[in-house]
Amino acid sequence: MENNKRIPWNKGIKTNSPAHNSLQLDKDILYDMYINKLMTSEEIADEFNCSSRTIRNYLHKYNIPVRSIGDSIKLERSKWSDEKELERSRKFHTTWINKSQKERDEIHRKRMSSQNVNSPEAILKAHQTRLQNNTSNTSKAEKEFLHKLILMGFNENEIISPYIGDSRYPYNCDYYIPSKDLFIEYQGHQTHGPDIFDKDNEEHIKYLIKYQDNGVDMSTWFKRDPQKLKTAIDNKINLILVYQKEKKVYYIHNGKITTIDINDINKI
């Protein structure tokens, strides 16, 4: 919106109760935001502290023409900002956009100078805590993939899972095979997306809209995973990325990305 300020929850809303589940969005205001100001359903939901699904329900209720998937993708792409999407996914979008550039720069400076949640030290400490508390949360799919690596011919004793502490790749990695100096990430959860994120890929934007509209924080896919990939490329480590339950597999070697067959991992 032009003044970048959140609309109070009771503005433009007819209700006999302050309870959120009794909100009734005003048709004229909703029409103005969605049609005239070209706001997305998610942006409007942010303004009213409700879900984007609620906004879409009201669009249908008031017979306000709803954008097609193609038009939604185009609009989302035209407004794309990594910083904006990250903040929105963490539900701090409004707080962030109301800050001055000076305030934003100061926040970035503090993050860069402190041991924040993304620093190697903090990641290692969190990993050690999970091991100590037996809360490493290895998924069933990751356990099954470990078994598959063993069937490929890898010795179970030479597979470190999970692996962390390497300065070349200072993240919690799913598997590491020392004999091949090979890092492997199994991207099985929906928050990693169906593939390496590409903001120019219409299917990726559609996937992003779908899950974020349902309240899923997708910042891992479009923010953290690309950071990890860049680290792997810059440091020229050997990294395998496994997507779509082993249907799509990438091999990062000498700073280059190629696709390989899942059964060729033991040939590397």
VEXVEX-919134 format. One record per residue (C-alpha): residue in three letters; x, y, z; residue number from 1. Coordinates in nm, 4 decimals, m for minus. Each point is the difference from the previous one (the first is absolute). Layout:
<romis>
 res     east    north       up   n
 ALA        X        Y        Z NUM
...
</romis>
This chain:
<romis>
 res     east    north       up   n
 MET   0.0000   0.0000   0.0000   1
 GLU   0.1084   0.3571  m0.0585   2
 ASN   0.0601   0.0914   0.3636   3
 ASN   0.1428  m0.3424   0.0858   4
 LYS  m0.2075  m0.0213   0.3183   5
 ARG  m0.2024  m0.2969   0.1188   6
 ILE  m0.3762   0.0462   0.0009   7
 PRO  m0.1357  m0.0586   0.3542   8
 TRP  m0.1968  m0.3254   0.0122   9
 ASN  m0.3295   0.1820   0.0598  10
 LYS   0.0346   0.2485  m0.2883  11
 GLY  m0.2370  m0.0708  m0.2865  12
 ILE  m0.1426  m0.2954   0.1854  13
 LYS  m0.3561  m0.0504   0.1179  14
 THR  m0.0259  m0.2094   0.3123  15
 ASN  m0.1968  m0.0233   0.3222  16
 SER   0.2882  m0.1608   0.1837  17
 PRO   0.3747   0.0643   0.0258  18
 ALA   0.0678  m0.3688  m0.0519  19
 HIS   0.2054  m0.0721  m0.3110  20
 ASN  m0.2232  m0.2802  m0.1183  21
 SER  m0.2922   0.2436  m0.0351  22
 LEU   0.1743   0.2459  m0.2301  23
 GLN  m0.1956   0.1219  m0.2988  24
 LEU   0.2163   0.1756  m0.2594  25
 ASP  m0.1550   0.3024  m0.1682  26
 LYS  m0.0590  m0.0646  m0.3702  27
 ASP   0.1012   0.3483  m0.1216  28
 ILE   0.3266   0.0015   0.1917  29
 LEU   0.0823  m0.3522  m0.1133  30
 TYR  m0.0769   0.0907  m0.3625  31
 ASP   0.2200   0.3102   0.0207  32
 MET   0.2964  m0.1924   0.1431  33
 TYR  m0.0247  m0.3020  m0.2310  34
 ILE  m0.1101   0.1618  m0.3278  35
 ASN   0.1089   0.3646   0.0121  36
 LYS   0.3191  m0.0295   0.2051  37
 LEU   0.0975  m0.3413  m0.1454  38
 MET   0.0727  m0.1495   0.3394  39
 THR   0.0297  m0.3775   0.0242  40
 SER  m0.2280  m0.2000   0.2272  41
 GLU   0.2991  m0.0657   0.2250  42
 GLU   0.0848   0.3695   0.0251  43
 ILE  m0.3606   0.0806   0.0909  44
 ALA   0.0023  m0.2812   0.2564  45
 ASP   0.3098   0.1560   0.1569  46
 GLU  m0.1894   0.3268   0.0382  47
 PHE  m0.2943  m0.1610   0.1785  48
 ASN   0.1899  m0.2638   0.2009  49
 CYS  m0.1851  m0.2890  m0.1611  50
 SER   0.0807  m0.2766  m0.2480  51
 SER   0.0156   0.0523  m0.3756  52
 ARG  m0.2559  m0.2783  m0.0344  53
 THR  m0.2446   0.2176   0.1978  54
 ILE   0.0615   0.2851  m0.2432  55
 ARG  m0.0647  m0.2252  m0.3001  56
 ASN  m0.3225  m0.1237   0.1611  57
 TYR  m0.1204   0.3584   0.0280  58
 LEU   0.0998   0.0761  m0.3583  59
 HIS  m0.2242  m0.2841  m0.1126  60
 LYS  m0.2746   0.1005   0.2422  61
 TYR  m0.0099   0.3542  m0.1406  62
 ASN   0.0387  m0.1203  m0.3618  63
 ILE   0.3209   0.1999  m0.0382  64
 PRO   0.1852  m0.1359  m0.3072  65
 VAL   0.2826  m0.2216   0.1244  66
 ARG   0.3275  m0.0026  m0.1914  67
 SER   0.0955  m0.3102  m0.1922  68
 ILE   0.3033  m0.2022   0.1103  69
 GLY   0.1971   0.1485  m0.2898  70
 ASP  m0.0887   0.3575   0.0950  71
 SER   0.0770  m0.0713   0.3664  72
 ILE   0.3432  m0.1312  m0.0962  73
 LYS   0.0730   0.3070  m0.2127  74
 LEU  m0.1088   0.2342   0.2784  75
 GLU   0.1992  m0.1903   0.2611  76
 ARG   0.3086   0.0062  m0.2207  77
 SER  m0.0317   0.3746  m0.0636  78
 LYS   0.0063   0.0572   0.3760  79
 TRP   0.2715  m0.2515   0.0745  80
 SER   0.2558   0.0897   0.2638  81
 ASP   0.2067  m0.2582   0.1881  82
 GLU   0.0113   0.2263   0.3024  83
 LYS  m0.3742   0.0629  m0.0081  84
 GLU  m0.0869  m0.3666  m0.0436  85
 LEU   0.2314  m0.1055   0.2812  86
 GLU  m0.1489   0.2499   0.2406  87
 ARG  m0.3548  m0.0903  m0.0999  88
 SER   0.0679  m0.3711   0.0471  89
 ARG   0.1200   0.0744   0.3511  90
 LYS  m0.3095   0.2143   0.0605  91
 PHE   0.2013   0.3162   0.0495  92
 HIS  m0.0903   0.1580  m0.3332  93
 THR  m0.1890   0.3036   0.1290  94
 THR   0.2561   0.0745   0.2701  95
 TRP   0.2769  m0.0054  m0.2580  96
 ILE  m0.1552   0.2201  m0.2691  97
 ASN  m0.0826   0.2689   0.2552  98
 LYS   0.3656   0.0379   0.0922  99
 SER   0.2155   0.2673  m0.1574 100
 GLN   0.2962  m0.0962  m0.2153 101
 LYS   0.2295   0.1133   0.2817 102
 GLU  m0.1733  m0.2366   0.2422 103
 ARG   0.0219  m0.2874  m0.2523 104
 ASP   0.3713   0.0628  m0.0549 105
 GLU   0.0579  m0.0068   0.3749 106
 ILE  m0.1832  m0.3321   0.0321 107
 HIS   0.2100  m0.1480  m0.2824 108
 ARG   0.3181   0.1314   0.1641 109
 LYS  m0.0852  m0.1617   0.3326 110
 ARG  m0.0885  m0.3298  m0.1680 111
 MET   0.3260  m0.0068  m0.1920 112
 SER   0.2086   0.0803   0.3089 113
 SER  m0.1743  m0.2386   0.2399 114
 GLN  m0.0096  m0.3766   0.0343 115
 ASN  m0.3554  m0.0273  m0.1304 116
 VAL  m0.2031  m0.3117  m0.0705 117
 ASN   0.1663  m0.0439  m0.3404 118
 SER   0.3589   0.0234   0.1208 119
 PRO   0.2151  m0.3167  m0.0041 120
 GLU   0.0483   0.0284   0.3776 121
 ALA  m0.3729   0.0243   0.0699 122
 ILE  m0.0803  m0.2839  m0.2416 123
 LEU   0.2594  m0.2256   0.1664 124
 LYS  m0.1268   0.0852   0.3487 125
 ALA  m0.3606  m0.0747  m0.0999 126
 HIS   0.1067  m0.3301  m0.1564 127
 GLN   0.1906  m0.1041   0.3128 128
 THR  m0.3034   0.0847   0.2132 129
 ARG  m0.2271  m0.2153  m0.2205 130
 LEU   0.2407  m0.2936   0.0279 131
 GLN   0.0243   0.0435   0.3763 132
 ASN  m0.3783   0.0083   0.0342 133
 ASN  m0.0517  m0.2756  m0.2590 134
 THR  m0.2164   0.2323  m0.2128 135
 SER   0.1862  m0.0094  m0.3321 136
 ASN  m0.3320  m0.0784  m0.1759 137
 THR   0.1291  m0.2226  m0.2795 138
 SER  m0.2980  m0.0649  m0.2250 139
 LYS  m0.1171  m0.3416  m0.1189 140
 ALA   0.0928   0.0926  m0.3583 141
 GLU   0.3537   0.0956   0.1081 142
 LYS   0.0396  m0.3321   0.1830 143
 GLU  m0.1203  m0.1860  m0.3099 144
 PHE   0.2473   0.1923  m0.2164 145
 LEU   0.2815  m0.0921   0.2386 146
 HIS  m0.0963  m0.3643  m0.0514 147
 LYS   0.0096   0.0554  m0.3762 148
 LEU   0.3535   0.1407   0.0229 149
 ILE   0.1020  m0.3182   0.1804 150
 LEU  m0.1605  m0.2144  m0.2709 151
 MET   0.2016   0.1983  m0.2564 152
 GLY   0.3145  m0.1354   0.1606 153
 PHE   0.0917   0.2662   0.2516 154
 ASN   0.1182  m0.1262   0.3366 155
 GLU  m0.2417   0.1079   0.2738 156
 ASN   0.2939   0.0898   0.2236 157
 GLU   0.1338   0.2491  m0.2541 158
 ILE  m0.3247   0.1941  m0.0325 159
 ILE  m0.0261   0.2827   0.2526 160
 SER  m0.3606   0.1062   0.0537 161
 PRO  m0.0685   0.2728   0.0831 162
 TYR   0.3270   0.1812  m0.0622 163
 ILE   0.1002   0.3489   0.1121 164
 GLY   0.3130   0.1955   0.0798 165
 ASP   0.1722   0.0275  m0.3378 166
 SER   0.1026   0.3612  m0.0668 167
 ARG  m0.0478  m0.0534  m0.3749 168
 TYR  m0.3686  m0.0770   0.0561 169
 PRO  m0.0972   0.1293   0.3468 170
 TYR  m0.3487  m0.1455   0.0054 171
 ASN  m0.1757  m0.3038   0.1383 172
 CYS   0.0479  m0.2437  m0.2897 173
 ASP  m0.2061  m0.3195  m0.0285 174
 TYR   0.2885  m0.2309  m0.0976 175
 TYR   0.3754   0.0203  m0.0476 176
 ILE   0.2237  m0.2682  m0.1505 177
 PRO   0.3653   0.0720   0.0956 178
 SER   0.1523  m0.2467  m0.2481 179
 LYS  m0.1464   0.2037  m0.2863 180
 ASP  m0.0079   0.3354   0.1822 181
 LEU  m0.3651   0.0037  m0.1040 182
 PHE  m0.2838   0.1977   0.1610 183
 ILE  m0.3582  m0.1153  m0.0628 184
 GLU  m0.3209   0.1942   0.0696 185
 TYR  m0.3330  m0.1844  m0.0205 186
 GLN  m0.2583   0.2714  m0.0797 187
 GLY  m0.3064  m0.2064   0.0797 188
 HIS  m0.2090   0.2487   0.1960 189
 GLN  m0.2390   0.2392  m0.1761 190
 THR   0.1818   0.3015   0.1462 191
 HIS   0.2971  m0.0848  m0.2260 192
 GLY  m0.2238   0.0227  m0.3068 193
 PRO  m0.0119  m0.2413  m0.2960 194
 ASP   0.3285   0.1164  m0.1550 195
 ILE   0.2786   0.2568   0.0311 196
 PHE  m0.1882   0.3277   0.0352 197
 ASP  m0.0278   0.2216  m0.3090 198
 LYS  m0.2030   0.3202   0.0387 199
 ASP  m0.0417   0.0168  m0.3809 200
 ASN  m0.1664  m0.3429  m0.0070 201
 GLU  m0.3806   0.0365  m0.0099 202
 GLU  m0.0540  m0.3417   0.1590 203
 HIS   0.2258   0.0971   0.2903 204
 ILE  m0.1905   0.3228   0.0623 205
 LYS  m0.3272  m0.1939  m0.0178 206
 TYR   0.1369  m0.2514   0.2541 207
 LEU   0.1162   0.2833   0.2246 208
 ILE  m0.3394   0.1737  m0.0121 209
 LYS  m0.1800  m0.3264   0.0752 210
 TYR   0.1917  m0.0802   0.3174 211
 GLN   0.0395   0.3542   0.1312 212
 ASP  m0.3747   0.0518  m0.0475 213
 ASN  m0.0437  m0.2999   0.2307 214
 GLY   0.2269   0.1546   0.2625 215
 VAL   0.3143  m0.2039  m0.0726 216
 ASP   0.3284   0.1882   0.0512 217
 MET   0.1836  m0.0563  m0.3313 218
 SER   0.3044   0.2168   0.0769 219
 THR   0.2161  m0.3148   0.0209 220
 TRP  m0.0634  m0.0643  m0.3690 221
 PHE   0.0485   0.3464  m0.1474 222
 LYS   0.2461   0.1460   0.2505 223
 ARG   0.1987  m0.2495   0.2089 224
 ASP   0.0451  m0.2808  m0.2541 225
 PRO   0.1370   0.2411  m0.2668 226
 GLN   0.2459   0.1315   0.2595 227
 LYS   0.1171  m0.3538   0.0710 228
 LEU   0.0295  m0.0759  m0.3716 229
 LYS   0.2043   0.3163  m0.0561 230
 THR   0.2314  m0.1000   0.2854 231
 ALA   0.0502  m0.3425  m0.1578 232
 ILE   0.0735   0.1531  m0.3410 233
 ASP   0.2345   0.2675   0.1366 234
 ASN   0.1972  m0.2522   0.2058 235
 LYS  m0.0071  m0.2607  m0.2793 236
 ILE  m0.1099  m0.2856   0.2215 237
 ASN  m0.1573  m0.3223  m0.1249 238
 LEU  m0.3721   0.0213   0.0746 239
 ILE  m0.3000  m0.2137  m0.0943 240
 LEU  m0.3499   0.1508   0.0136 241
 VAL  m0.2875  m0.2495  m0.0114 242
 TYR  m0.3530   0.1221  m0.0855 243
 GLN  m0.3408  m0.1553  m0.0676 244
 LYS   0.0719  m0.3259   0.1803 245
 GLU   0.3130  m0.0674  m0.2081 246
 LYS  m0.1564   0.0886  m0.3367 247
 LYS   0.2167   0.3105  m0.0415 248
 VAL   0.3619  m0.0098   0.1125 249
 TYR   0.2677   0.2673  m0.0398 250
 TYR   0.3749  m0.0325   0.0344 251
 ILE   0.1991   0.3120   0.0872 252
 HIS   0.3675  m0.0484  m0.0844 253
 ASN   0.2741   0.2575  m0.0591 254
 GLY  m0.2576   0.2768   0.0219 255
 LYS  m0.2232  m0.1473  m0.2738 256
 ILE  m0.3482  m0.1547   0.0210 257
 THR  m0.0932  m0.3091  m0.2004 258
 THR  m0.2841  m0.2530   0.0220 259
 ILE   0.0770  m0.3659   0.0672 260
 ASP  m0.1899  m0.3246   0.0522 261
 ILE  m0.0562  m0.0917   0.3637 262
 ASN   0.1760  m0.3344  m0.0497 263
 ASP   0.3173   0.1700  m0.1235 264
 ILE   0.0867   0.1511   0.3392 265
 ASN   0.2296  m0.2901   0.0807 266
 LYS   0.1858   0.0623  m0.3284 267
 ILE   0.1074   0.3510   0.0996 268
</romis>
